[in-house]
């Protein structure tokens, strides 16, 4: 057990890479979620065929090409990136506990429980496709696996990945078979859901989420194997030094970029061009590979100072307040798009994708500026500070 509990000690200076990657992952998930907020039926449209991407081959207009590229770069990739980084964070906490001589998992189950509560509140009050609840459950399993041997973790990682890929293959085959028997495809979003999010009250939207909690929470259940795989992959990358300012770290980042982009781009392009039948294969199969390429590419860009300092500072600020920014971006989009707020999703009907991409850019700028200004005065984001206050052990004053 000694080799499983001993952390990988590194004395080299850490790049700002992790904060920048977290910032990119948070804003990147919004690149996908913004289409949910802007679509008729919103959260329910994900399950009702209301998020169908355009066909740039059948209609190669500028709007269709721009929307296709925008979605292609984001869908599933930044969610996978965020998941890998959550595994990295878990490994860092494990190493910190070991350096302090504290038992593991120690207080971590309380931290995971708090994250689950945060995710539940977020799901009920803000956004149905929350990721925090799934992360909390996965983190408990991976936290226990960190106390096992490297061999046990390796077997768990590849078993989870293999089961997940088998499930993705089965679902993809089922979708292809359904298309062969029903070529007309889905009928579109439910009119009742469209009316609810365009004109319904806030209480009615909360009730709708609770009434359909099983369907709206299906993603973390379906992708649980992928979550475990990516968490453990994040642990391995951290311990290999992939995020350090060393020659070995740069070598790993170069390899991630080469393999992730070299294989991920053509595989994701093939899934995208394959149409809706290959949506699951693309989002949950090919996208994580390209996410690894993003890690390498962003790392190389930072190594070589290709990213302007202002952009690095902005992404780093979002990354340091990742939890707060993740919730805030969904809250802002809810107030801007739903009928309980400005109702933008109903007003620009037929106006094309430009306003949706503009909405993403506007919210991203607000988050970048807001997080930077907040961190000028405070050490943590609002939700991070709340979590710290609740979970930090209270030190007893001397008698």
C-alpha positions as CSV (number, residue, x, y, z in Angstrom):
1,X,0.0,0.0,0.0
2,X,3.0,2.4,0.5
3,X,3.3,3.1,-3.2
4,X,-0.4,3.8,-3.6
5,X,-0.5,6.4,-0.8
6,X,2.7,8.2,-1.5
7,X,2.1,11.2,-3.8
8,X,4.2,12.2,-6.7
9,X,6.3,15.0,-5.3
10,X,7.3,17.7,-7.8
11,X,9.3,20.7,-6.9
12,X,9.2,22.5,-10.2
13,X,7.1,25.6,-10.8
14,X,3.6,24.8,-12.1
15,X,2.4,26.5,-15.2
16,X,-0.8,28.5,-15.1
17,X,-2.0,25.7,-17.4
18,X,-4.5,24.1,-15.1
19,X,-6.4,27.4,-14.4
20,X,-6.4,28.3,-18.1
21,X,-7.6,24.8,-19.0
22,X,-10.4,25.1,-16.5
23,X,-11.4,28.4,-17.8
24,X,-11.5,27.1,-21.4
25,X,-13.5,24.1,-20.3
26,X,-16.1,26.2,-18.5
27,X,-16.6,28.6,-21.4
28,X,-16.4,25.7,-23.8
29,X,-19.3,23.8,-22.1
30,X,-21.3,27.0,-22.6
31,X,-20.6,26.7,-26.4
32,X,-22.8,23.6,-26.3
33,X,-25.3,24.6,-23.6
34,X,-26.1,27.9,-25.2
35,X,-27.9,26.1,-28.0
36,X,-30.1,24.3,-25.4
37,X,-31.1,27.6,-23.9
38,X,-31.8,29.2,-27.3
39,X,-33.8,26.3,-28.8
40,X,-37.6,25.9,-28.7
41,X,-38.4,23.6,-25.7
42,X,-35.0,24.3,-24.2
43,X,-34.0,21.6,-21.8
44,X,-36.6,19.1,-23.0
45,X,-35.6,19.7,-26.7
46,X,-32.4,17.7,-26.1
47,X,-34.6,14.6,-25.8
48,X,-37.1,15.6,-28.5
49,X,-34.9,16.3,-31.5
50,X,-35.1,20.0,-31.2
51,X,-31.3,20.6,-31.3
52,X,-30.7,19.2,-34.8
53,X,-27.6,20.8,-36.3
54,X,-27.7,22.1,-39.9
55,X,-26.4,20.2,-42.9
56,X,-23.6,22.3,-44.4
57,X,-23.4,20.0,-47.4
58,X,-27.0,20.2,-48.4
59,X,-27.0,24.0,-47.7
60,X,-23.5,25.4,-47.6
61,X,-24.6,28.9,-46.5
62,X,-22.3,31.0,-44.3
63,X,-24.7,30.6,-41.4
64,X,-24.8,26.8,-41.6
65,X,-21.1,26.5,-42.0
66,X,-20.5,28.8,-39.0
67,X,-22.9,27.0,-36.8
68,X,-21.6,23.6,-37.8
69,X,-18.0,24.6,-37.0
70,X,-19.0,26.2,-33.7
71,X,-20.8,23.1,-32.6
72,X,-18.2,20.8,-33.9
73,X,-15.4,22.4,-31.9
74,X,-17.4,22.3,-28.7
75,X,-19.9,19.4,-28.4
76,X,-18.6,16.9,-25.9
77,X,-15.0,18.1,-26.2
78,X,-15.0,20.6,-23.4
79,X,-17.2,18.5,-21.2
80,X,-14.6,15.7,-21.5
81,X,-11.9,18.3,-20.8
82,X,-13.7,19.5,-17.7
83,X,-14.1,15.8,-16.5
84,X,-10.4,15.1,-17.0
85,X,-9.5,18.3,-15.0
86,X,-11.8,17.2,-12.2
87,X,-9.8,14.0,-11.9
88,X,-6.6,16.1,-11.8
89,X,-8.1,18.2,-9.0
90,X,-9.0,15.0,-7.1
91,X,-5.4,13.7,-7.4
92,X,-4.0,17.1,-6.2
93,X,-6.2,16.9,-3.1
94,X,-5.0,13.3,-2.5
95,X,-1.4,14.4,-2.7
96,X,-2.0,17.4,-0.4
97,X,-3.6,15.1,2.2
98,X,-0.7,12.7,2.0
99,X,1.9,15.5,2.5
100,X,0.0,16.7,5.6
101,X,-0.1,13.1,6.9
102,X,-3.9,13.1,6.9
103,X,-5.9,9.9,6.2
104,X,-7.6,9.5,2.9
105,X,-10.4,9.9,1.9
106,X,-10.8,11.7,5.2
107,X,-13.1,14.6,4.8
108,X,-13.5,14.2,1.0
109,X,-16.8,12.4,1.2
110,X,-18.2,15.5,2.8
111,X,-16.8,17.6,0.0
112,X,-18.4,15.2,-2.6
113,X,-21.7,15.4,-0.7
114,X,-21.6,19.2,-0.7
115,X,-21.0,19.1,-4.5
116,X,-23.9,16.8,-4.9
117,X,-26.2,19.2,-3.0
118,X,-24.9,22.1,-5.1
119,X,-25.6,20.1,-8.2
120,X,-29.1,19.2,-7.0
121,X,-29.9,22.9,-6.3
122,X,-28.5,23.8,-9.7
123,X,-30.6,21.2,-11.4
124,X,-33.8,22.2,-9.7
125,X,-33.5,25.9,-9.9
126,X,-31.4,26.7,-12.9
127,X,-30.4,24.0,-15.5
128,X,-31.6,20.4,-16.0
129,X,-28.4,19.2,-17.7
130,X,-26.2,19.8,-14.7
131,X,-22.8,17.9,-14.4
132,X,-22.0,18.4,-10.7
133,X,-24.2,15.6,-9.4
134,X,-22.6,13.1,-11.7
135,X,-19.1,14.4,-10.8
136,X,-19.9,14.0,-7.1
137,X,-20.9,10.4,-7.4
138,X,-18.0,9.5,-9.6
139,X,-15.5,11.3,-7.3
140,X,-16.5,9.1,-4.4
141,X,-15.6,6.0,-6.4
142,X,-12.3,7.4,-7.7
143,X,-11.4,8.7,-4.3
144,X,-11.6,5.2,-3.0
145,X,-9.6,3.9,-6.0
146,X,-6.8,6.3,-5.1
147,X,-6.1,4.1,-2.1
148,X,-5.7,1.0,-4.2
149,X,-2.7,-0.1,-6.2
150,X,-1.8,1.3,-9.6
151,X,-2.8,-2.1,-11.1
152,X,-6.3,-1.9,-9.6
153,X,-6.8,1.7,-10.9
154,X,-5.5,0.7,-14.4
155,X,-7.9,-2.3,-14.6
156,X,-10.8,-0.1,-13.3
157,X,-10.0,2.6,-15.8
158,X,-9.9,0.4,-18.9
159,X,-12.8,-1.7,-17.8
160,X,-14.9,1.5,-17.4
161,X,-13.8,2.7,-20.8
162,X,-14.5,-0.6,-22.5
163,X,-18.0,-0.9,-21.0
164,X,-18.8,2.7,-22.0
165,X,-17.6,2.2,-25.6
166,X,-19.7,-1.0,-25.9
167,X,-22.7,0.9,-24.7
168,X,-22.1,3.7,-27.2
169,X,-21.8,1.2,-30.0
170,X,-25.1,-0.5,-29.0
171,X,-26.9,2.8,-28.9
172,X,-25.5,3.9,-32.2
173,X,-26.6,0.7,-33.9
174,X,-30.0,1.1,-32.4
175,X,-30.2,4.7,-33.8
176,X,-29.2,3.5,-37.2
177,X,-31.8,0.7,-37.1
178,X,-34.5,3.1,-36.1
179,X,-33.6,5.5,-38.9
180,X,-33.9,2.6,-41.4
181,X,-37.4,1.8,-40.2
182,X,-38.5,5.4,-39.6
183,X,-36.7,7.6,-42.2
184,X,-38.9,10.6,-41.5
185,X,-37.0,11.2,-38.2
186,X,-38.3,12.9,-35.1
187,X,-41.3,15.2,-35.1
188,X,-39.5,18.0,-33.3
189,X,-39.8,19.5,-29.8
190,X,-42.9,19.0,-27.7
191,X,-45.2,22.1,-28.2
192,X,-46.1,22.1,-24.5
193,X,-42.4,22.3,-23.6
194,X,-41.9,25.1,-26.1
195,X,-44.7,27.0,-24.5
196,X,-43.4,26.3,-21.0
197,X,-40.0,27.8,-21.6
198,X,-41.2,30.7,-23.8
199,X,-44.1,31.9,-21.6
200,X,-44.4,29.6,-18.6
201,X,-43.7,30.7,-15.0
202,X,-40.6,29.9,-13.0
203,X,-42.4,27.6,-10.6
204,X,-43.8,25.6,-13.6
205,X,-40.3,25.1,-15.0
206,X,-39.1,23.8,-11.6
207,X,-42.0,21.4,-11.4
208,X,-41.3,20.2,-14.9
209,X,-37.8,19.3,-14.0
210,X,-38.8,17.4,-10.9
211,X,-41.6,15.6,-12.8
212,X,-39.1,14.5,-15.5
213,X,-36.1,14.0,-13.3
214,X,-35.5,10.5,-14.6
215,X,-35.2,11.5,-18.2
216,X,-33.3,14.7,-17.5
217,X,-30.7,12.9,-15.4
218,X,-30.0,10.2,-17.9
219,X,-26.7,11.6,-19.2
220,X,-24.6,11.0,-16.1
221,X,-26.1,7.5,-15.8
222,X,-25.4,6.7,-19.4
223,X,-21.9,8.2,-19.3
224,X,-20.8,6.9,-15.9
225,X,-18.2,4.6,-17.4
226,X,-16.8,7.5,-19.4
227,X,-16.7,9.7,-16.2
228,X,-14.7,7.1,-14.3
229,X,-12.3,6.6,-17.2
230,X,-11.7,10.3,-17.6
231,X,-11.3,10.9,-13.9
232,X,-8.7,8.2,-13.7
233,X,-7.0,9.5,-16.9
234,X,-6.7,12.9,-15.2
235,X,-5.0,11.2,-12.2
236,X,-2.5,9.5,-14.5
237,X,-1.8,12.7,-16.4
238,X,-1.2,14.6,-13.2
239,X,1.1,12.0,-11.8
240,X,3.0,11.8,-15.1
241,X,3.7,15.5,-14.8
242,X,1.6,16.6,-17.9
243,X,0.8,20.0,-16.3
244,X,4.3,20.9,-15.0
245,X,6.9,23.3,-16.5
246,X,9.4,20.6,-17.2
247,X,10.8,19.0,-20.3
248,X,8.8,15.8,-19.5
249,X,5.6,17.9,-19.2
250,X,6.2,19.6,-22.6
251,X,6.9,16.2,-24.2
252,X,3.6,14.8,-22.9
253,X,1.7,17.9,-24.0
254,X,3.2,17.6,-27.5
255,X,2.2,13.9,-27.7
256,X,-1.4,14.8,-26.5
257,X,-1.7,17.4,-29.2
258,X,-0.3,15.1,-31.9
259,X,-2.4,12.1,-31.1
260,X,-5.5,13.9,-29.9
261,X,-5.8,16.3,-32.8
262,X,-4.4,13.8,-35.4
263,X,-7.0,11.1,-34.5
264,X,-9.7,13.2,-32.9
265,X,-10.3,15.7,-35.7
266,X,-11.0,13.1,-38.5
267,X,-13.1,10.9,-36.2
268,X,-15.2,13.7,-34.9
269,X,-15.6,15.1,-38.5
270,X,-16.8,11.7,-39.7
271,X,-19.3,11.5,-36.8
272,X,-20.6,15.0,-37.5
273,X,-21.0,14.3,-41.2
274,X,-22.7,11.0,-40.5
275,X,-25.7,12.9,-39.1
276,X,-27.9,12.3,-36.1
277,X,-27.4,8.6,-36.1
278,X,-23.8,9.2,-35.0
279,X,-24.5,11.9,-32.5
280,X,-23.9,9.6,-29.5
281,X,-20.7,8.1,-31.0
282,X,-19.4,11.6,-31.6
283,X,-20.3,13.2,-28.3
284,X,-19.4,10.3,-26.0
285,X,-16.9,8.3,-28.1
286,X,-14.8,10.5,-30.4
287,X,-15.1,13.9,-28.5
288,X,-12.9,12.8,-25.5
289,X,-10.1,12.0,-27.8
290,X,-10.1,15.5,-29.3
291,X,-10.4,16.9,-25.7
292,X,-6.9,15.4,-25.1
293,X,-5.7,17.2,-28.1
294,X,-7.1,20.5,-26.7
295,X,-5.0,19.9,-23.5
296,X,-1.9,19.5,-25.6
297,X,-2.6,22.4,-27.9
298,X,-3.4,24.9,-25.1
299,X,-0.4,23.7,-23.2
300,X,1.9,24.2,-26.3
301,X,0.3,27.6,-26.9
302,X,1.1,28.6,-23.3
303,X,4.7,27.2,-23.5
304,X,5.4,29.2,-26.6
305,X,3.5,32.3,-25.5
306,X,1.1,32.2,-28.4
307,X,-1.8,33.2,-26.2
308,X,-2.0,37.0,-25.4
309,X,-1.5,37.8,-21.8
310,X,-4.9,39.3,-21.5
311,X,-6.6,36.1,-22.7
312,X,-4.4,34.0,-20.4
313,X,-5.4,36.2,-17.5
314,X,-9.1,36.1,-18.4
315,X,-9.2,32.3,-18.8
316,X,-7.2,31.9,-15.6
317,X,-9.6,34.0,-13.7
318,X,-12.5,32.0,-14.9
319,X,-10.6,28.8,-14.1
320,X,-9.9,29.9,-10.5
321,X,-13.6,30.6,-10.1
322,X,-14.8,27.6,-12.2
323,X,-17.7,26.5,-10.0
324,X,-19.1,30.0,-9.7
325,X,-18.7,30.7,-13.4
326,X,-20.3,27.4,-14.4
327,X,-23.4,28.1,-12.4
328,X,-23.4,31.8,-13.3
329,X,-23.3,31.2,-17.0
330,X,-26.3,29.0,-16.9
331,X,-28.2,31.4,-14.6
332,X,-27.4,34.3,-17.0
333,X,-28.6,32.3,-20.1
334,X,-31.8,31.2,-18.3
335,X,-32.6,34.9,-17.5
336,X,-31.8,36.0,-21.0
337,X,-33.4,33.2,-23.0
338,X,-36.5,32.0,-21.0
339,X,-39.8,33.7,-20.8
340,X,-39.3,34.4,-17.1
341,X,-36.5,36.9,-18.2
342,X,-35.9,38.6,-21.5
343,X,-37.3,35.7,-23.6
344,X,-34.6,36.0,-26.3
345,X,-35.2,32.4,-27.4
346,X,-38.7,33.3,-28.5
347,X,-38.0,36.7,-30.0
348,X,-35.3,36.1,-32.6
349,X,-37.1,33.1,-34.2
350,X,-35.8,32.5,-37.7
351,X,-32.8,34.9,-37.3
352,X,-30.2,32.2,-37.7
353,X,-27.3,31.2,-35.5
354,X,-25.5,34.5,-35.2
355,X,-27.4,35.8,-32.2
356,X,-26.8,32.5,-30.4
357,X,-23.0,32.7,-30.9
358,X,-23.2,36.4,-30.0
359,X,-24.9,35.4,-26.8
360,X,-22.1,33.0,-25.9
361,X,-19.5,35.6,-26.6
362,X,-21.3,38.2,-24.5
363,X,-21.8,35.9,-21.5
364,X,-18.2,34.7,-21.8
365,X,-16.9,38.3,-21.6
366,X,-19.1,39.1,-18.6
367,X,-17.7,36.0,-16.8
368,X,-14.1,36.8,-17.7
369,X,-14.4,40.4,-16.6
370,X,-16.5,39.6,-13.5
371,X,-14.2,36.8,-12.3
372,X,-11.1,39.0,-12.8
373,X,-12.6,41.9,-10.9
374,X,-13.8,39.5,-8.1
375,X,-10.4,38.0,-7.7
376,X,-8.8,41.4,-7.3
377,X,-10.5,41.6,-3.9
378,X,-11.2,38.0,-2.9
379,X,-9.1,34.9,-3.0
380,X,-12.0,32.6,-4.1
381,X,-15.1,32.7,-6.1
382,X,-18.5,33.1,-4.3
383,X,-19.4,29.4,-4.4
384,X,-15.8,28.3,-3.8
385,X,-15.8,30.5,-0.7
386,X,-19.1,29.1,0.5
387,X,-17.8,25.6,0.0
388,X,-14.6,26.4,1.9
389,X,-16.5,28.0,4.7
390,X,-18.8,25.0,5.1
391,X,-16.1,22.2,4.7
392,X,-13.0,23.7,6.3
393,X,-12.4,22.3,9.8
394,X,-13.0,24.8,12.6
395,X,-9.9,25.3,14.6
396,X,-10.5,25.4,18.3
397,X,-9.0,28.4,20.1
398,X,-6.5,27.6,22.8
399,X,-7.9,27.4,26.3
